[in-house]
Amino acid sequence: MDRGFQSAVRLAICVGALGWAGAARGADDALIAAAKAEKQVVWYTTQAVADLVEPLVKGFETRYGIKVAYSRINATELVLKVTNEAKANRQESDVVDGTFSVASLKRTGLILKYLPDSAKAYPKDMIDPEGYWVATNVYVATPAVNNDLVPKGQEPKTLADLLDPKWKNKIVWSIVPGSATGAGFIAAVLKQEGEEKTRAFLRELSKQNIAGVTFPARTVLEQVISGEYAMIIQNFNSQAVVAAAKGAPVRWIPLSPASVVLTVAAVVKDSPHPNAGKLLLDFLVSTEGQAIFRDTDYVPAHPQVAAKDASVRPDGANMKAEYFTPEETDAQMPKWTALFNEFFR
């Protein structure tokens, strides 16, 4: 992984306003007028609805008076849906996001080459070098446990601890391809340990009879919160922070290696409301939109908007991380998924 990408991600996680030169102006009046004439925008999103999407939608609708119709969908299904709509010449979405779905759609020519003015403030590693996407937030994937079932001090602290027989039948994860699923966990272990050691580890881990479900990781976290399972192995730790702030008996664990990925967003090519799509993308990556990410305990990508809880970031000591670009995740997901299926399906 390029060290510049790692540095940019760490910067997004932990710094605040540093007086960056060339701060971007917001969307221009012509774009705003054209977007309002379209009256609505359609957003296919991989983000958690109640925690994040609804506050962002409220902020955008309040700011511009344009209705947002959104659909929560996992990354694999999002790619399939947009692809099928394109084949039918009936594209329905304007904006899409994800940790690898946007890169996949870009590869097949379904993303518009467009960066909003607000993206001008971003470091280069938070923007597609060819100009197709911009990062909205940073995700760090770690395990999370139910506080009532796993008292402090009894949580796993290393990969080897996950093999303790006490965890048999008590762990859950999502089995769909993604960064916050079993495949994403394997990706981090593989990058840190290499294939031979990873295979040996997965062989032992498979004996734990981990429950596999097809829900998004945020929904799987609810099963841990309810006490159905003691632990989820791979979950974006900011989501555990959000849940805990609302009183849920859950905490995330700084187990190494964590996976660090970007969620990026883009405008769909030949979308029905292209100007409203551009305006929504501009809002998501503007300081105003990024403040909503921060205020909902997510990690903003904007260099001038600091994360509320700096503890979510890997510090290289208490928690080490492996970093993945959207393109790397898109290219390697089939391999990670095949490994997952080999040992856990």
C-alpha positions in Angstrom: 0.0 0.0 0.0 1.3 3.4 -0.9 2.5 5.3 2.2 1.0 8.5 0.8 -2.5 6.9 1.0 -1.9 5.8 4.6 -0.7 9.2 5.6 -3.8 10.8 3.9 -6.1 8.5 5.7 -4.5 9.1 9.1 -4.7 12.8 8.4 -8.4 12.6 7.7 -8.9 10.6 10.9 -7.1 12.8 13.3 -6.5 16.4 12.2 -8.7 19.4 12.3 -8.5 22.7 10.4 -4.9 23.5 9.5 -5.4 26.5 7.3 -5.2 24.5 4.1 -4.6 26.7 1.1 -7.1 27.0 -1.6 -10.3 26.2 0.4 -13.0 25.3 -2.1 -16.0 27.5 -2.6 -19.4 25.8 -2.6 -21.6 24.9 -5.6 -22.2 27.8 -8.0 -25.5 29.4 -8.5 -26.0 27.9 -11.9 -25.7 24.4 -10.6 -28.0 25.1 -7.7 -30.7 26.5 -10.1 -30.4 23.5 -12.4 -30.6 21.1 -9.5 -33.7 22.7 -8.1 -35.3 22.5 -11.5 -34.9 18.7 -11.4 -36.7 18.8 -8.0 -35.2 15.5 -6.7 -32.2 13.3 -6.5 -31.9 9.5 -6.1 -29.1 8.1 -3.9 -28.1 4.4 -3.8 -26.1 4.1 -0.6 -24.2 1.5 1.4 -24.2 3.8 4.5 -26.3 3.1 7.7 -29.7 4.8 7.2 -30.7 5.9 10.8 -27.2 6.7 11.9 -26.0 8.7 9.0 -28.1 8.8 5.8 -31.2 10.4 7.4 -29.2 13.2 9.0 -27.4 13.9 5.7 -30.7 13.8 3.8 -32.2 16.2 6.3 -29.3 18.6 6.0 -29.4 18.6 2.2 -33.1 19.0 1.9 -33.0 21.8 4.4 -30.2 23.5 2.6 -31.5 23.3 -0.9 -35.2 22.2 -0.8 -34.6 19.3 -3.1 -36.1 16.0 -2.2 -33.7 13.0 -1.7 -35.0 9.5 -2.5 -32.5 7.0 -1.1 -32.1 3.2 -1.2 -29.9 1.3 1.3 -28.2 -1.5 -0.5 -25.1 -3.6 0.0 -22.1 -3.0 -2.3 -22.4 -6.1 -4.4 -26.2 -5.6 -5.0 -25.6 -1.9 -5.7 -23.2 -2.7 -8.5 -25.6 -5.3 -10.0 -28.6 -2.9 -9.8 -26.8 0.0 -11.5 -25.4 -2.3 -14.1 -28.8 -3.8 -14.9 -30.4 -0.4 -15.1 -27.8 0.7 -17.6 -28.3 -2.4 -19.7 -32.0 -1.6 -19.8 -31.3 2.1 -20.7 -33.3 3.1 -17.6 -30.8 4.4 -15.1 -32.6 5.4 -11.9 -29.9 6.5 -9.5 -28.0 9.8 -9.5 -25.4 9.2 -6.8 -23.8 6.0 -5.5 -21.2 5.3 -2.8 -19.3 2.4 -1.2 -15.9 1.1 -0.3 -15.5 -0.7 -3.6 -18.7 -0.5 -5.5 -17.9 2.9 -7.1 -14.5 1.6 -8.3 -16.3 -1.4 -9.9 -18.8 0.8 -11.7 -16.1 3.2 -12.8 -14.2 0.2 -14.4 -17.3 -0.6 -16.4 -17.9 2.9 -17.6 -21.0 3.7 -15.5 -19.6 6.6 -13.4 -19.6 10.2 -14.6 -16.2 11.9 -14.6 -17.0 14.7 -12.2 -15.5 16.2 -9.0 -17.4 19.0 -7.2 -15.9 22.3 -6.2 -15.8 21.2 -2.5 -13.4 18.4 -3.4 -10.7 20.9 -4.2 -9.8 21.1 -0.5 -9.1 17.3 -0.3 -5.6 15.7 -0.4 -4.9 13.8 -3.6 -5.3 10.4 -2.0 -8.9 11.2 -1.1 -9.8 11.8 -4.7 -9.8 9.5 -7.7 -6.7 10.6 -9.7 -8.8 10.3 -12.9 -11.5 12.5 -11.5 -14.4 10.1 -11.0 -14.9 9.9 -7.2 -14.2 11.6 -3.9 -14.0 10.1 -0.4 -16.9 10.9 2.0 -15.6 9.2 5.1 -13.0 6.8 6.5 -14.0 3.4 8.0 -11.9 1.3 10.4 -13.1 -2.3 10.7 -12.6 -4.1 14.0 -14.4 -6.6 16.2 -17.1 -5.4 18.6 -18.5 -7.2 21.7 -21.6 -7.2 23.9 -20.6 -5.6 27.2 -22.9 -7.8 29.2 -21.6 -11.0 27.7 -17.9 -10.0 27.5 -16.7 -8.2 30.6 -13.8 -5.8 30.1 -10.5 -7.6 30.1 -12.0 -10.8 28.6 -12.2 -9.6 25.0 -9.8 -11.1 22.5 -6.6 -9.0 22.1 -4.8 -10.9 19.3 -5.7 -13.0 16.3 -4.7 -16.1 18.3 -7.2 -15.2 21.0 -10.0 -15.6 18.5 -9.1 -19.3 18.4 -9.9 -19.8 22.1 -12.6 -22.5 22.4 -14.7 -20.2 24.7 -15.7 -18.3 21.5 -17.2 -21.3 19.7 -20.8 -20.6 18.6 -20.6 -17.1 20.0 -19.3 -15.1 17.0 -21.2 -13.7 14.0 -20.2 -11.9 10.8 -21.7 -11.0 7.5 -21.0 -13.4 4.7 -21.6 -11.1 1.7 -18.6 -9.7 -0.1 -17.5 -6.4 1.5 -15.1 -4.6 3.7 -17.1 -5.0 6.9 -17.7 -8.7 6.4 -15.8 -12.0 6.7 -14.1 -11.3 3.3 -12.8 -7.9 4.6 -11.4 -9.5 7.7 -9.6 -12.1 5.6 -8.1 -9.3 3.5 -6.5 -7.6 6.5 -5.1 -10.9 7.9 -3.8 -11.9 4.4 -2.0 -8.6 3.9 -0.4 -8.8 7.4 0.4 -12.5 7.6 0.8 -13.7 4.0 -1.1 -16.6 2.4 0.4 -19.6 4.1 -0.1 -18.3 7.7 -3.5 -16.9 6.8 -4.7 -20.3 5.6 -3.4 -22.0 8.7 -5.2 -19.4 10.9 -8.5 -19.6 8.9 -8.4 -23.4 9.2 -8.4 -23.1 13.0 -10.9 -20.2 13.0 -13.4 -22.2 11.0 -13.6 -24.6 14.0 -15.3 -21.8 16.0 -18.6 -22.3 14.0 -19.0 -18.6 13.3 -22.5 -17.7 12.4 -22.8 -16.3 8.9 -25.7 -14.0 7.9 -26.4 -12.0 4.8 -27.3 -8.7 6.5 -25.1 -5.6 6.4 -22.6 -5.4 9.2 -24.5 -2.6 10.9 -27.5 -4.9 11.1 -25.4 -7.7 12.3 -24.1 -5.4 15.1 -27.7 -5.2 16.4 -27.6 -9.0 16.9 -24.6 -8.5 19.2 -26.3 -5.6 21.0 -29.4 -7.8 21.6 -27.2 -10.5 23.1 -27.8 -13.1 20.4 -24.1 -13.3 19.8 -21.2 -12.1 22.0 -19.0 -10.7 19.2 -19.0 -9.6 15.6 -15.5 -10.0 14.1 -15.6 -7.3 11.4 -17.6 -4.1 11.9 -16.8 -0.5 11.3 -15.9 0.7 14.8 -17.5 4.1 14.4 -20.8 2.3 14.2 -20.2 0.7 17.6 -19.3 4.2 18.9 -22.6 5.5 17.6 -24.6 2.7 19.1 -22.8 3.0 22.5 -23.5 6.7 22.6 -27.2 5.8 22.4 -26.9 3.5 25.4 -26.3 0.2 23.6 -24.2 -2.4 25.6 -21.5 -2.6 23.0 -17.8 -1.7 22.5 -15.3 -2.1 19.7 -12.0 -3.8 20.2 -8.6 -2.5 19.0 -7.6 -5.9 17.6 -4.8 -5.9 15.0 -4.9 -5.8 12.1 -7.8 -3.5 11.6 -8.9 -2.7 8.1 -8.9 0.9 7.0 -11.0 1.7 3.9 -12.6 4.8 2.3 -16.2 5.2 1.4 -16.3 7.2 -1.8 -19.2 8.7 -3.7 -19.7 9.6 -7.4 -22.4 10.7 -9.9 -23.8 8.0 -12.1 -23.4 8.4 -15.8 -26.6 9.1 -17.7 -28.5 9.7 -14.5 -32.0 11.1 -14.5 -31.2 14.1 -12.3 -27.5 14.9 -13.1 -27.4 18.4 -11.7 -29.1 17.4 -8.5 -26.7 14.5 -8.3 -23.7 16.8 -8.6 -25.2 19.1 -6.0 -25.7 16.2 -3.5 -22.1 15.0 -4.1 -20.9 18.6 -3.5 -22.9 18.7 -0.2 -21.6 15.4 1.0 -18.0 16.4 0.7 -18.4 20.1 1.7 -17.5 21.2 5.2 -21.2 21.5 6.0 -21.9 17.9 4.9 -18.8 16.6 6.5 -19.8 18.2 9.8 -22.8 15.9 9.8 -20.5 12.9 9.4 -18.5 14.2 12.4 -21.6 15.0 14.5 -22.9 11.5 14.0 -19.6 10.0 15.2 -18.4 9.0 11.7 -14.9 9.8 10.5 -15.0 12.6 7.9 -12.7 12.6 4.9 -12.4 16.4 4.7 -9.0 17.6 5.9 -10.6 20.5 7.8 -13.2 18.5 9.7 -11.7 16.4 12.5 -13.3 13.2 13.8 -15.1 13.7 17.1 -13.6 10.6 18.6 -9.9 10.3 17.7 -9.7 6.9 19.5 -11.1 5.1 16.5 -7.9 5.6 14.5 -5.2 3.0 14.4 -2.2 4.4 16.2 0.4 1.8 15.1 0.9 0.7 18.7 -2.3 -0.3 20.4 -3.9 -1.1 17.1 -2.1 -1.6 13.8 -4.0 -1.4 10.5 -3.9 -2.5 6.9 -5.0 0.1 4.4 -7.0 -0.5 1.2 -7.8 1.8 -1.7 -11.2 1.4 -3.4 -9.5 0.0 -6.5 -7.5 -2.5 -4.5 -10.7 -3.6 -2.8 -12.5 -4.0 -6.1 -9.7 -5.9 -7.7 -9.0 -8.3 -4.7 -12.5 -8.9 -3.4 -13.0 -12.0 -5.6 -9.8 -13.5 -4.1 -10.8 -12.6 -0.5 -14.3 -14.0 -1.1 -13.0 -17.2 -2.6 -10.8 -17.7 0.5 -13.8 -17.0 2.7 -15.9 -19.5 0.9 -13.2 -22.1 1.0 -13.1 -22.1 4.8 -16.5 -20.9 6.0 -19.2 -21.8 3.4 
